[in-house]
Amino acid sequence: MSGLYPSAYWVGQAAVDLPLYFIILVIMLGTLFIFNKGIHLYIGTFFTLTFCLIGFVPASVLLTYVVSFTYKQISDTRQWWSILFSMTGLITITIIELASVIGNDLISTVCHDLFSIFIPIYPLIGVLICFSRMSWKVSSDENSYTQLGRVLVSVISPYLQCVILLLILRYLEVKNGGKSIRKDPIFRKKDKKKKMWKFTEVPEDEDEDVRVERARVGEYMTSNCYEKPAIMVSGLHKEYQERGKTIIGKAMRKLVANNISFCVRKGEILGLVGPNGAGKSTLLDMMVGQTEPNAGQILIGDADSAQRGVNPVRFVGYSPQVNHLWPEIKLEEHLETYGSIKGMSRSNLKEVIKRIAETLDMKEDLHKPAKKLSTGTQRKLCFALSLLGNPDVVLLDEPSNGMDSKAKQRMWKVIRSTFKGKEQAAVLTTHFMEEAEAVCDRVAIIVSGQLRYIGSVQHLKSKFGRHFSLDLKLDADSGLQQMELLHREVLKHFPNAFRQDSFASLMSYKVPKSDVQSLSQAFFNLEQVKRSFNVEEYSFSQSTLEQVFIELAKEQEEDDNFATMNSTLCWNRRQEDTVAF
Ligand SMILES: Nc1ncnc2c1ncn2[C@@H]1O[C@H](COP(=O)(O)OP(=O)(O)OP(=O)(O)O)[C@@H](O)[C@H]1O
C-alpha cells in the first residue's frame, strides 16, 4: 500500500476521512435543526448528538474500511456499497416507523436496539428519530423514559462497534496483507516459532566442479582479502510441504533448493537451466527476498555500499517470470516511474528511454498502455525495467519468453553489451540452451533442486558431451536398399554408432567419442561415404548444449519416465535412448 506499513496507511486515511465526515455531518445536522421546526435543539440534545457523533463517525468510517476488502476496483464501492448503505438506512427507518404506526412499542424498541447495535450506519438515524418523537408526541413520562433508553443505546453502540471493527480490520490486514505486515507496529503478526534447520549435508554424488565452487564460495565468505563477487549464494536450502493426494494422505516434502552454493563475479552472466519445476524461479525469488529460505545465506552487491546506507533498490534489477506491469499505464510511463524510483534524473531518463526504445524496437509502442502490448513487448518492457538505473545485479527469469527470434537476438546483444567486462553481474534462467550458449559465461544446471553442474559452456560440452552427432542427407531418389547399405557403411567406420529416428532421406546417428580416433580421419571417411552413396550433404558435430543437458537430466533423474522442457523440446526416455526434438 503505497510503500507504507498498513497501520500508517489506515491512520493517514482516517486523518482525512474522520474530520471530513464529521464536518459534513455537522453541516447536515445544522441545516436540519435550522429548517425543521419539529426537532428542537436544547443543551441536552446538543451534547447527546455531539457524544453520538464522536462514536458514530469513526464507526461508519471503519465500516467502509472493512468493506473495502470485498472489492478489487474503486468503482465497485460506488456501485454497490453506497447503494447498499442508503437502502439500509431507508429500510431501518421504514421498519421503525411501521412498528410505531401499528402502535407496537415493544417491536419498535427491539428493532431500534438491534439496529443500533448491529448496523453502524443506524445509531445517528435512531437518535434523530427519538428526538423527533420526544418533540412531537404528546409528552408522557413513560414515552420520554422509553425514548431516553433508546437514545442511550444509540449513543453507546458506536463505541462498541469501533472496537469490533478495528479488530476486524486488523484481522483482514493480517490475513490479506503483504510482507510489510511483519514489521508493522500495530498490525504485526505474531511470529510463529521457526523450525530450526540443521546444517544440510553436502550431496554425496556432487560433481567435482560443484564441489570446487562450494569451496570457493566458502573462501569468499570467510576471507576479507579478495575482491568479492557480485553475488554469493551459500548453502541455500528450501523445501515446501506438499499436501498428500487424499485428505488423510501424509504431507510430502518437496525439495526445491538442496544446499546450493555458487557465486557470480562482476561482469559475469550466469545461466540457470533445468527442467520445469527444478527450482530456478524459487532460487531467484530467494535472491530478491520474496521467498524466505530455510537455511543458507545470500549476499548481493557491494556490502560496503549497503553499510553506507545506499538504497538497496539500486543494487538489484529483477525481471520475474510473470510480468509485473500496470495494465492502464503506458510503456513510456512505466519506464519513467521505475527510473524515478531508481533515482535517475529527468534529463538522463529521457535520453535512456529513447535509447531503450530504439535498441529494443519499442518506439511505436511507447504510448500504448501495457494491456495493449503484445506478449513479446511486455517481456521486453520488463527486461528494460530491470536494467534501468544500472543496478549492480540483474536477475532475469526467462526474459525471452514469448519473443520472436529477432527480438531475442536484440535482447541477447543488449545483455552481452551491458555486462561484458563491466562491474555488473546477471543471473538468467532459461529453457533455451541456445540462449544460454549465446549469452552466458557460465551455466549452472539445476535438477530437482540440486546444483548438478556449474562451468563454462565449452567445459560442459567437453566434459559431458560423450557423443558426436552425425546427420546424412541422401539423394531424394534413394530407396530403402540404398539406405541399408549406407547404414552398414557407417557402422564400418563407427562400429558403436547408434541410429536415431530417420525422416525420409535423412539419417541421424549418435557416435560415441571412442569411435572417433581423429577428426581428420573421421571426415576423410565421411567424404568417401558421401561420394560412393549419393549423399547430398552431411554434418558431423560435437553435441550441442541441448543434447548435453538432456544427457545430464536423464542420468540424474533416473526415476523419471517422461519429462518436458517448456515448448522448445521434449524427450521421451525409450529403451533405445531416442532423443526427439
Ligand atoms: N509456494 C509454493 N508452495 C509449494 N510448492 C511450491 C511453491 N512455489 C513453488 N513450488 C514448487 O517448487 C518447485 C519449483 O518451482 P519453480 O517455479 O522454482 O521451478 P522452475 O525451475 O522455475 O520451473 P519453470 O521452469 O517451470 O519456471 C515446483 O515443483 C513448484 O510446484
The ligand as an SDF file (V2000), in Angstrom:
LIG
                    3D

 31 33  0  0  0  0  0  0  0  0999 V2000
    4.6610  -21.6680   -2.6310 N   0  0  0  0  0  0  0  0  0  0  0  0
    4.8780  -22.9160   -3.0000 C   0  0  0  0  0  0  0  0  0  0  0  0
    4.3500  -23.9470   -2.3180 N   0  0  0  0  0  0  0  0  0  0  0  0
    4.6000  -25.2300   -2.6670 C   0  0  0  0  0  0  0  0  0  0  0  0
    5.3620  -25.5860   -3.7230 N   0  0  0  0  0  0  0  0  0  0  0  0
    5.9040  -24.6090   -4.4440 C   0  0  0  0  0  0  0  0  0  0  0  0
    5.7000  -23.2210   -4.1340 C   0  0  0  0  0  0  0  0  0  0  0  0
    6.3810  -22.4690   -5.0370 N   0  0  0  0  0  0  0  0  0  0  0  0
    6.9750  -23.3420   -5.8730 C   0  0  0  0  0  0  0  0  0  0  0  0
    6.6830  -24.6110   -5.5130 N   0  0  0  0  0  0  0  0  0  0  0  0
    7.1660  -25.8400   -6.1640 C   0  0  0  0  0  0  0  0  0  0  0  0
    8.5650  -25.7670   -6.2110 O   0  0  0  0  0  0  0  0  0  0  0  0
    9.0360  -26.3710   -7.3980 C   0  0  0  0  0  0  0  0  0  0  0  0
    9.9980  -25.4200   -8.0790 C   0  0  0  0  0  0  0  0  0  0  0  0
    9.2630  -24.3500   -8.6580 O   0  0  0  0  0  0  0  0  0  0  0  0
    9.9680  -23.2290   -9.5440 P   0  0  0  0  0  0  0  0  0  0  0  0
    8.9180  -22.3270  -10.0570 O   0  0  0  0  0  0  0  0  0  0  0  0
   11.0810  -22.6330   -8.7770 O   0  0  0  0  0  0  0  0  0  0  0  0
   10.5730  -24.1100  -10.7290 O   0  0  0  0  0  0  0  0  0  0  0  0
   11.2610  -23.6150  -12.0740 P   0  0  0  0  0  0  0  0  0  0  0  0
   12.5230  -24.3850  -12.2160 O   0  0  0  0  0  0  0  0  0  0  0  0
   11.3730  -22.1390  -12.0900 O   0  0  0  0  0  0  0  0  0  0  0  0
   10.1850  -24.1080  -13.1400 O   0  0  0  0  0  0  0  0  0  0  0  0
    9.7800  -23.4090  -14.5260 P   0  0  0  0  0  0  0  0  0  0  0  0
   10.9160  -23.6480  -15.4330 O   0  0  0  0  0  0  0  0  0  0  0  0
    8.5640  -24.1420  -14.9380 O   0  0  0  0  0  0  0  0  0  0  0  0
    9.5430  -21.9670  -14.2470 O   0  0  0  0  0  0  0  0  0  0  0  0
    7.8120  -26.7060   -8.2410 C   0  0  0  0  0  0  0  0  0  0  0  0
    7.5620  -28.0800   -8.1320 O   0  0  0  0  0  0  0  0  0  0  0  0
    6.7080  -25.9100   -7.6070 C   0  0  0  0  0  0  0  0  0  0  0  0
    5.4940  -26.6070   -7.7090 O   0  0  0  0  0  0  0  0  0  0  0  0
  1  2  1  0
  2  3  1  0
  2  7  2  0
  3  4  2  0
  4  5  1  0
  5  6  2  0
  6  7  1  0
  6 10  1  0
  7  8  1  0
  8  9  2  0
  9 10  1  0
 10 11  1  0
 11 12  1  0
 11 30  1  0
 12 13  1  0
 13 14  1  0
 13 28  1  0
 14 15  1  0
 15 16  1  0
 16 17  2  0
 16 18  1  0
 16 19  1  0
 19 20  1  0
 20 21  2  0
 20 22  1  0
 20 23  1  0
 23 24  1  0
 24 25  2  0
 24 26  1  0
 24 27  1  0
 28 29  1  0
 28 30  1  0
 30 31  1  0
M  END
$$$$
